[in-house]
């Protein structure tokens, strides 16, 4: 059993946007971190999609050799309005997925990560192609989803029934987030959110962490898109049926805690809807079904009274790594930095260094893995 | 994401065709962490100095091709707009913009988020008019840029 360390190049999205750090530089950066050599990419971020061409494929493997890195996982999307004159059928989604699987295979990836919202039926329609290419399909379990929900259970049960390792799950450690990151709260404050709203979401976080947040729970019903849905609810009153109860509860909580809350104040308190409240014990039990891990983080900060030792103070990464070790997980934890967007309201000089954040996160992962 | 960066600051130009100023242009990037199939790109909410420019007068140039209307872009179902690539938004406006500083309010609409959405069928029938935040998943606010007209582009 080995826990290996890698980086999702998603972490460098901002550096790439500004062309400060392009794909080759990103790979070199990962290869330069001691003890870290796994590469994960988003296909539509890192590649000339859908076909990067043979010259690129040769270059890709040369880069892997040069920097001592290995392709671990390719993350693929599912944009169902691509054809514009109809919503893509499951078969059309599966066909895109089959193409993505072949592309992953060409680039040496052993895992394709599908979105948490991908219907299981679509995965099953691509199963034969995945097996033919010796590629595993991992469904992301992203907050506010929980490991205990039906979207995970159906995969675990299918895998155990069939004995096949083709399907698995990709826990995004944001599912162990227990309070909003300071990066996000500071961003909201600069946009004009009230101190009361930031206090209120802290209070609600504590209610949920203590296990008393059932009224605010959307983790078993839905996944992704929760922020845009809640925003629509606050402005229009409309909500997907499965979220309506929780949305109303959050609105009521905000109204009780905040004097005349603004739309932005509601959105701040609504951040508590994104918590998964999933159990580390469930991760331990499911460790054998984990294809790899998105080690999500928002902001690295020095631990209290420990100079030079870093943590993400909003995500319980220690509990997750402990559960993976106890469950005998053998595979990759890939750093996935997502705090950069919460500085993008400022000038370029004020943006975060993704390189610095990833290095600090890697030092934390090393510490937790060796603990 | 990239709300204040997705329009290039020095990209505002008038367009000159056959010696006549026919409009103006802006250079834009995907306000996201990835590229998308070009067909999903649904146009812009755009207001310059308080004057609105609807999608009907917008054209988009990407992938080495000339400006295309958003009706044509919707048909580019197998063409991809890569994350690294800058596109040029062309706006038809006889006479173009006056020299000097301009206030640009803009929102990009791309009909892509994560998988199936409750709005899918409605957006097939009628795509959302950019500006409400619909189809602006990662940059749902209207961005404000203060740009200076940099001169003329000869088409």
Interface residues (C-beta under 8 A of the other chain):
Chain A: X10 X13 X14 X16 X17 X18 X19 X22 X42 X44 X45 X48 X49 X50 X77 X78 X79 X80 X81 X82 X83 X84 X85 X86 X87 X115 X116 X117 X118 X119 X224 X225 X228 X231 X240 X341 X344 X345 X348
Chain B: X1 X2 X3 X4 X5 X29 X33 X34 X35 X36 X37 X39 X40 X74 X75 X77 X80 X82 X83 X84 X111 X112 X113 X114 X115 X116 X117 X118 X120 X121 X123 X124 X127 X133 X137 X138 X140
